[in-house]
Amino acid sequence: MALKISMKENKNMRKVNNLKYLIVVLIMMFSGFPANAQTKSLELGLFGGTSYYIGDLNPAIPYNMAQLAYGGVVRLNTSPRWTFKLSYSRGKVKGNDNVTKAVTNRNLNFVSTINDFSLTTEFNFWEYFTGSKKNFFTPYLFGGVGFFMFNTKAFDGTPLQPLGTEGQNAGFNNRKPYVKYGVSVPFGIGFKYSINEKLSLAFEWGMRKTFTDYIDDVSTTYYDNSINDPYSDPTASHDAYQQRGNSKTKDWYNFTGITLTYKFDLYNKRNCHVGKW
């Protein structure tokens, strides 16, 4: 009984710590908003690029098995330095032990489609304004908070979460099925360039830190070597409690690509001072 209570307390403590982390991120994000800033413009656009993941099946190789990704963005430019962005991105991530050789005798693979919704703040290193003839390009940093959904499958198309590949369906070691959604912390760098008075391009590299270890369906240990299961243990050579993944490290995913946006002015043009920008 004491062990169960302790495990529950640890789980609740992790949830509290994650919530505190997100609150700090939100405070940092909105603290950059200029108190006297006048709304200048709104930009709508499309995103296209690639996606990849970092986790148990790919611990450290950027763009390993990268897939096509796409999405849309809404930018609210509040000043030459600050922008708020709402974005939606969709892409696949893949992992394969036979490609990365992270664990030679595990032989696991997965593919997952990720739907990502993010609210971020962009800080321009230099003053920038779409349509300006003077300040028409800048590198920038961004960070914020996001929400994502994923659906992990084997390469043959079999959904993995319903199978309970680490004993979740069997109640092994009090494990329960994981949820296929979560909160993320998006951050990264980019570069903006104004094409003309209305159009702009942005190249962006953005990581998403997550608080789940199951985007790849791999986290803890094997649970039963008496069952020849091609999805939990393709080699059928591991004992219960033998390490299958590293639960101490969470999964990450990345979107890299180009965004093309169109600007809509939200101010009175007679009071506009584009020359200053």
Secondary structure, DSSP 4 states (H G I P E B T S, - for coil): -HHHHHHHHHHHHHHHHHHHHHHHHHHHHHHTS-TTPPP-EEEEEEEEEEEEEEBTTBSS-TTTT-EEEEEEEEEEE-SSSEEEEEEEEEEEEEEEHHHH-SSTTT--EEEEEEEEEEEEEEEESS---TT-SSS-EEEEEEEEEEEEEEEEE-TTS-BSGGGTTTSTTTTGGG--PPPSEEEEEEEEEEEEEE-SSSEEEEEEEEEEEES-S-TTS--SB---TTS--TTT-TT----TT-B-S-TTS--EEEEEEEEEEEEEE-S-GGG--GGG-
